[in-house]
């Protein structure tokens, strides 16, 4: 049997990490996870992001060993672990509900995994002290869970999951029960904790901001399939599909027909309005459909004096305004293209924005990005 507690004992000296190979999970006729292939590198913070029902938690449960895959394999450093029971995989697990024992103190909760493993008493005390220091709860050891805040309880759950030195830490919506401010604070603490311990973190969430702010890489899932994998910046700046562009942040979707192509630019038409876009690696021919996503913050409001210098310009009527503190979100209805969302910096906005007002707005040739309409 593979000893997952001591990978080097079985000749694992490379740095392959965790590999998911063609994983699928069916519940009767329903496919919850479909043909997932993924390489999770040693020491990285990887987030699985998707809406409810996308298969992200099911995938995490398969990795943990709590669910059996219908097809596929999981390898750790080149060795299959599919036949190993959850407790033999040496993976830590943190749940949204903390799952702390209410009758046990913080120390007793944290020490529990080592107690079950029949660890030496002196070693258990030493490790608990280390974990309390790591999660900055050294003065809370004798308290019960009900005497702690939600954020403190979550840190206890993290300490308990890390105390037995797991190869991988799996986190299923661990901050879902916290309010927005506390959630932001714990995100920062969790990111710092990841850097300190150097473990592989596999994190599941439906919160886009959480995924972007914490992760080395993000996996977007929908309907059981992997839609796109990349760094937070890659996914935000260059989403590959309409779903990815709208799930991470907001996007205006432009559907046009190509009318001219050269090595530098693409000219396309929507209705009777022409627009220009920098050429990409995509090969377009005349009369091909082209779909672009345009982030609201990459659109600028322009005055009549400079409008003639803009290549992509539209005129529309303001139908809604939402003040968000640092930014102002503006919904504009255009005759040519339909509804647009613009986002302007509140502190430097010099336009008088009010419902019913007509404004001109524009974007540069490189502001939009070409996406595909793939039904995930």
C-alpha positions in Angstrom: 0.0 0.0 0.0 1.2 3.5 -0.8 2.3 5.4 2.3 1.0 8.9 1.6 2.4 10.2 4.9 5.9 9.6 3.6 6.1 10.0 -0.2 9.9 9.8 -0.3 9.7 6.3 1.2 8.1 5.0 -2.0 10.5 6.8 -4.3 8.4 10.0 -4.8 11.1 12.6 -5.2 9.8 14.6 -8.1 7.4 17.6 -8.0 4.5 16.4 -10.1 1.8 17.3 -7.6 -1.9 16.3 -8.0 -3.2 15.2 -11.4 -6.8 14.6 -12.2 -7.2 12.4 -15.3 -10.5 12.2 -17.2 -12.6 12.4 -14.0 -16.3 12.0 -14.3 -19.1 11.4 -11.8 -22.6 10.3 -12.6 -25.6 10.1 -10.3 -27.9 7.9 -12.3 -28.5 9.7 -15.6 -27.2 13.0 -14.2 -23.6 13.9 -14.9 -22.2 16.0 -12.1 -18.6 16.1 -13.2 -17.6 15.4 -16.8 -14.1 14.6 -18.1 -12.0 16.8 -15.9 -8.3 16.9 -16.6 -6.3 19.1 -14.3 -2.7 19.4 -13.0 -2.5 21.0 -9.5 1.1 22.0 -8.8 2.9 21.4 -5.5 2.5 24.4 -3.2 0.1 26.4 -5.4 -3.2 28.0 -4.3 -5.7 26.7 -6.8 -9.3 27.8 -6.7 -12.2 25.9 -8.3 -14.8 28.6 -9.1 -18.3 28.2 -10.5 -22.0 28.8 -9.8 -24.2 26.5 -7.7 -24.6 23.1 -9.4 -21.4 23.5 -11.5 -19.8 20.4 -10.0 -17.0 22.1 -8.0 -17.8 20.6 -4.6 -18.5 17.1 -6.1 -15.0 17.3 -7.7 -13.5 18.3 -4.3 -15.2 15.4 -2.6 -13.8 13.0 -5.3 -10.3 14.4 -4.6 -10.8 13.9 -0.9 -12.0 10.3 -1.4 -15.5 10.9 0.1 -17.0 10.2 -3.3 -16.0 7.6 -5.8 -15.5 8.7 -9.4 -17.5 6.9 -12.1 -14.5 7.1 -14.5 -11.0 8.5 -14.4 -8.0 8.6 -12.1 -6.2 10.8 -9.5 -2.5 10.7 -9.2 -0.2 12.3 -6.6 3.4 12.6 -7.7 2.9 10.0 -10.4 1.1 7.4 -8.2 -2.6 6.6 -8.4 -4.4 7.3 -5.1 -7.9 6.2 -6.3 -7.9 3.0 -4.2 -6.9 4.9 -1.0 -9.6 5.6 1.6 -9.9 9.3 2.6 -7.9 8.9 5.8 -5.0 7.3 3.9 -4.6 10.1 1.4 -3.2 12.4 4.0 -5.2 15.4 2.8 -6.6 18.0 5.1 -10.2 19.2 4.8 -11.9 22.4 5.9 -15.7 22.8 5.5 -17.9 25.9 5.4 -19.6 25.0 8.7 -16.2 24.6 10.6 -17.3 21.2 12.0 -15.7 21.9 15.4 -16.6 19.8 18.4 -18.7 22.1 20.6 -17.8 20.4 23.9 -14.0 20.5 23.2 -11.7 23.5 23.8 -9.7 25.1 21.0 -6.7 23.0 22.0 -8.7 19.8 22.1 -10.2 20.5 18.7 -6.8 21.2 17.1 -5.2 18.2 18.7 -7.9 15.7 17.7 -6.3 14.5 14.4 -3.1 13.6 16.3 -5.0 12.0 19.2 -6.7 9.7 16.6 -3.3 8.9 15.2 -2.0 8.0 18.7 0.7 10.6 18.6 3.1 11.1 21.5 1.8 13.5 24.2 4.8 15.8 24.1 4.7 16.0 20.3 0.9 16.7 20.3 1.4 19.6 22.8 4.3 21.0 20.8 2.3 20.8 17.5 -0.8 22.4 19.0 1.3 25.3 20.3 2.8 25.7 16.8 -0.6 25.8 15.2 -2.1 28.2 17.7 0.8 30.5 17.0 0.4 30.0 13.2 -3.2 31.1 13.2 -2.6 33.8 15.9 -4.8 32.2 18.5 -2.2 31.4 21.1 -4.2 33.0 24.0 -7.5 31.2 23.0 -6.5 27.6 23.6 -8.8 27.0 26.6 -11.9 28.6 25.1 -14.8 26.7 23.6 -15.9 27.3 20.0 -19.1 29.2 21.1 -16.8 31.7 22.8 -15.1 32.6 19.5 -16.1 34.8 16.6 -16.8 33.2 13.2 -13.4 34.2 11.9 -11.7 32.7 14.9 -13.6 29.4 14.6 -12.5 29.2 11.0 -8.9 29.6 12.0 -9.3 26.8 14.5 -10.6 24.6 11.7 -7.6 25.5 9.6 -5.2 24.7 12.4 -6.9 21.4 13.0 -6.6 20.5 9.2 -2.9 21.5 9.1 -1.7 19.9 12.4 -1.0 16.5 10.9 1.1 18.0 8.1 -1.2 17.1 5.1 0.1 16.9 1.6 -2.9 18.9 0.3 -5.4 21.1 2.0 -8.9 21.0 0.6 -11.2 23.9 1.4 -15.0 23.8 0.6 -16.5 27.3 0.7 -14.7 27.9 4.0 -15.6 31.6 4.3 -19.2 31.3 3.2 -20.7 31.8 6.7 -18.8 35.0 7.3 -20.0 38.6 6.7 -18.3 40.6 4.0 -15.9 42.6 6.2 -14.8 39.5 8.2 -14.6 37.5 5.0 -12.2 40.0 3.5 -10.0 39.9 6.7 -9.9 36.1 6.8 -9.0 36.0 3.0 -5.9 38.0 3.7 -5.0 35.8 6.7 -5.6 32.6 4.7 -3.3 33.9 1.8 -0.6 34.7 4.3 -1.1 31.3 5.9 -0.6 29.6 2.6 2.7 31.4 2.0 3.9 30.4 5.5 3.1 26.6 5.3 3.9 26.2 1.6 1.2 23.5 1.2 -1.0 22.9 -1.8 -4.4 24.5 -1.3 -7.4 23.5 -3.4 -10.2 26.0 -2.6 -13.8 25.8 -3.7 -15.9 29.0 -4.0 -18.7 30.7 -6.0 -17.3 34.1 -5.1 -15.4 35.7 -8.0 -13.7 38.4 -6.0 -12.5 35.8 -3.5 -11.0 33.6 -6.3 -9.3 36.5 -8.0 -7.8 38.0 -4.8 -6.4 34.7 -3.3 -5.4 32.3 -6.0 -2.3 31.5 -8.1 -4.6 29.9 -10.6 -8.4 29.6 -11.0 -10.4 26.8 -12.6 -13.8 28.0 -13.9 -16.5 25.2 -13.9 -20.0 25.1 -15.3 -22.3 22.2 -15.8 -19.6 19.8 -14.5 -17.1 20.8 -17.1 -13.9 22.9 -16.9 -14.5 26.1 -18.9 -11.1 27.7 -18.5 -8.0 27.5 -16.3 -5.5 30.4 -15.8 -4.1 33.0 -13.5 -6.6 35.5 -12.1 -5.2 38.2 -14.5 -5.5 35.9 -17.5 -9.1 35.0 -16.8 -10.1 38.5 -16.2 -8.2 40.1 -19.1 -8.5 37.2 -21.6 -11.6 35.0 -20.9 -12.1 32.5 -23.7 -15.9 32.2 -23.6 -19.0 34.4 -23.0 -19.7 32.5 -19.8 -16.2 33.1 -18.4 -16.3 36.8 -19.3 -19.6 37.3 -17.6 -19.0 35.1 -14.6 -15.8 36.8 -13.6 -16.7 40.5 -13.5 -19.1 42.1 -15.9 -18.9 42.3 -19.7 -20.8 43.9 -22.6 -21.2 41.2 -25.3 -20.9 42.4 -28.9 -22.1 40.2 -31.7 -21.1 41.4 -35.2 -20.2 40.3 -38.7 -16.7 40.7 -40.1 -16.4 43.1 -43.0 -12.7 43.6 -43.4 -9.6 41.8 -42.2 -5.9 42.7 -42.4 -2.8 41.9 -40.4 -3.5 44.7 -37.9 -7.2 45.2 -37.6 -10.6 43.6 -38.0 -13.6 45.8 -39.1 -17.0 44.4 -38.1 -20.6 45.6 -38.3 -23.4 45.4 -35.8 -26.7 46.5 -37.4 -25.5 49.4 -39.6 -22.7 50.5 -37.3 -19.1 49.8 -38.0 -16.4 49.1 -35.3 -12.7 48.2 -35.3 -10.8 45.7 -33.3 -7.1 44.7 -33.2 -6.4 41.5 -35.1 -5.9 38.4 -33.1 -4.6 34.8 -33.6 -8.1 33.9 -34.7 -8.5 33.4 -38.4 -11.5 35.4 -39.6 -13.0 35.6 -43.1 -15.4 38.2 -44.5 -19.0 37.6 -43.3 -17.8 35.4 -40.3 -19.6 36.0 -37.0 -17.4 37.7 -34.4 -18.2 37.9 -30.7 -16.4 40.3 -28.4 -16.5 41.0 -24.7 -15.9 44.5 -23.4 -15.4 45.3 -19.7 -17.4 48.3 -18.4 -14.3 50.0 -17.0 -12.6 50.0 -20.4 -15.3 52.3 -21.9 -14.9 56.1 -21.5 -17.4 58.8 -21.8 -16.3 61.3 -24.4 -17.4 64.9 -25.2 -18.6 66.1 -28.6 -15.3 67.9 -29.2 -13.2 64.7 -29.2 -15.8 62.3 -30.4 -14.7 62.6 -34.0 -11.2 61.2 -33.1 -12.6 58.0 -31.7 -12.9 54.8 -33.8 -15.5 52.9 -31.7 -18.1 55.4 -30.6 -21.7 55.1 -29.6 -24.4 57.5 -28.4 -26.9 56.4 -25.9 -29.4 57.4 -23.2 -28.7 56.9 -19.5 -31.4 54.5 -18.1 -29.9 53.7 -14.7 -27.1 54.9 -12.4 -25.6 53.0 -9.4 -23.2 54.7 -7.0 -20.7 52.1 -5.7 -18.3 54.3 -3.7 -15.1 54.2 -5.7 -17.0 53.8 -9.0 -20.2 54.7 -10.7 -22.0 52.0 -12.8 -24.0 53.5 -15.7 -26.5 51.6 -17.8 -27.0 53.2 -21.3 -29.5 52.2 -24.0 -28.3 52.6 -27.6 -30.3 52.4 -30.8 -27.4 50.7 -32.7 -26.3 48.0 -30.2 -28.7 47.8 -27.3 -27.9 48.2 -23.7 -24.4 48.9 -22.4 -22.9 49.0 -18.9 -20.2 51.6 -18.3 -18.1 52.0 -15.1 -16.4 55.3 -14.3 -14.1 56.3 -11.4 -16.2 58.4 -9.0 -13.4 60.6 -7.8 -12.4 61.9 -11.3 -15.8 61.9 -13.0 -16.6 65.3 -14.5 -19.7 64.3 -16.3 -23.2 65.2 -15.0 -24.8 61.8 -15.0 -28.6 61.6 -14.8 -31.3 59.4 -16.1 -32.5 60.4 -19.5 -29.4 62.3 -20.5 -27.8 61.4 -23.8 -24.0 60.7 -23.7 -21.3 59.6 -26.1 -18.9 56.8 -25.1 -16.0 55.0 -26.8 -13.4 52.3 -26.4 -10.0 51.7 -28.0 -9.1 49.0 -30.6 -7.5 46.8 -27.9 -10.2 47.2 -25.2 -12.4 44.3 -26.2 -11.4 40.6 -26.5 -12.7 37.9 -28.8 -14.7 35.1 -27.1 -16.5 32.0 -28.1 -20.1 31.1 -27.5 -19.6 27.7 -26.0 -22.5 26.1 -24.2 -20.8 24.6 -21.1 
